[in-house]
Amino acid sequence: MSAGPRERVVRPGLLSRLAVERAARARAGLERRSREIGAREGIAIEVDGQVLRNFCSNDYLGLSQHPEVVAALQECAAWRGVGAGASHLVCGHYREHRELEEAIAEWQGYPRALLFSSGYLANLAVVQTLLREGDLCVQDKLNHASLIDAARLAGAELKRYPHALPDGALRQLRSQPAAAALLATDGVFSMDGDIAPLKILAVLARAENATFYVDDAHGAGVLGPDGCGSVAHSGLSVNEVPLQLITLGKALGGAGAVLVGQAALIEAIADSARPYIYTTALPPALAAAARSALAIARREPWRRFKLAGLVARFRRGAQQIGVGLMDSSTPIQPIVIGSNTAALAAARQLEKAGFFVGAIRPPTVPEGRARLRVTLNALHSEADVDALLDALAGVARRLAGE
Ligand SMILES: *Cc1c(COP(=O)(O)O)cnc(C)c1O
């Protein structure tokens, strides 16, 4: 008996695989790199040394540099210091955290609130607390990556329905009538700007005995009465939406996120969610800053009214110059270009004309749907919007000529 030469198995090297993948991404126009921001004031932003008008930030109400918000942060940091020093359950839970939770709960008309150091972590916490293996997580296909990741991490069965299609949600829920289920959707879709059909989804969730969860990262502060967000805008409250996410890094101009919900839900999450327990609490000064930003947002409704006016002006102007927009009534106004390289070229052309607009490519958006994501801000003037429209007309001409 003679053993033939053993086939030598070659273990693939991780670094060489990364190199191959990176080269392929570069060829497909998919490479990503952060642009370094220098000075910034209002909508003026210095990018790699050039001052541009910023049309890609989520600081919708223009609060991130508000002197009162900055002062709240500085005053708190002056006596608290910077870091919370521990997680909430150890010794990192400060009065500023509680006061912020209470202010957000009161604003939203929800019984309880729980602060997280980011919206990403809050979504992991929600899904992981509620769902186990064998449970069902039904989600809109265009939900934020953190919700998708959350379902995967929880080990639940993730079923995604076609974007904003309640029939699809119902079909997915009915496919597993015996499984405990969470129905989760973004309130405002971050790359499309449209508002989810929350009213119908709430009815479905109730009929199917699924818990309904809305991630309102882009609606809070911007939509609805008192700027409460997409849930209030849709005429819903804690009765139909027992749990929702308000993030602090977008319209409120800070960082962190707050879940608001029925007491039993919030208590369960605070008690057991790993992304709440095993991470350092948000710096208390950031909580103080967020409370200050919320107070300004509420007492200065002109910010969201002005924003709505700018959105209407942008949409009217785009129609006049034949630039096709998506069906969005929010400050997120994407222009679908299609190919990755064309979207990048369009963003570069805008940059040359003095505008900073993001080119969004897969996997953030579906293949073949690369786009310019224009976001409007309460600090923009009508003249800023008109100037951007002029530049977009130039982009459209160039695309048509090619
Ligand atoms: C930005 C965003 C998040 C994440 O929030 P962070 O606080 O930035 O981590 C979650 N969901 C949606 C829909 C978002 O747009």
The ligand as a Tripos MOL2 file, in Angstrom:
@<TRIPOS>MOLECULE
LIG
   15    15     1     0     0
SMALL
NO_CHARGES

@<TRIPOS>ATOM
      1 C1        -27.9410   57.3430   11.4370 C.3       1 LIG1
      2 C2        -28.9210   56.2530   11.6370 C.ar      1 LIG1
      3 C3        -28.7700   55.3240   12.6760 C.ar      1 LIG1
      4 C4        -27.5520   55.2750   13.5290 C.3       1 LIG1
      5 O1        -27.5290   56.2830   14.4570 O.3       1 LIG1
      6 P1        -26.1120   56.7220   15.0830 P.3       1 LIG1
      7 O2        -26.4920   57.4430   16.3200 O.co2     1 LIG1
      8 O3        -25.4790   57.5710   14.0550 O.co2     1 LIG1
      9 O4        -25.3580   55.4590   15.3520 O.co2     1 LIG1
     10 C5        -29.7710   54.3980   12.8630 C.ar      1 LIG1
     11 N1        -30.8450   54.3590   12.0630 N.ar      1 LIG1
     12 C6        -31.0110   55.2140   11.0390 C.ar      1 LIG1
     13 C7        -32.2250   55.1220   10.1780 C.3       1 LIG1
     14 C8        -30.0450   56.1850   10.7940 C.ar      1 LIG1
     15 O5        -30.1870   57.0160    9.7730 O.3       1 LIG1
@<TRIPOS>BOND
     1     1     2 1
     2     2     3 ar
     3     2    14 ar
     4     3     4 1
     5     3    10 ar
     6     4     5 1
     7     5     6 1
     8     6     7 2
     9     6     8 1
    10     6     9 1
    11    10    11 ar
    12    11    12 ar
    13    12    13 1
    14    12    14 ar
    15    14    15 1
@<TRIPOS>SUBSTRUCTURE
     1 LIG1         1 GROUP 0 **** ****
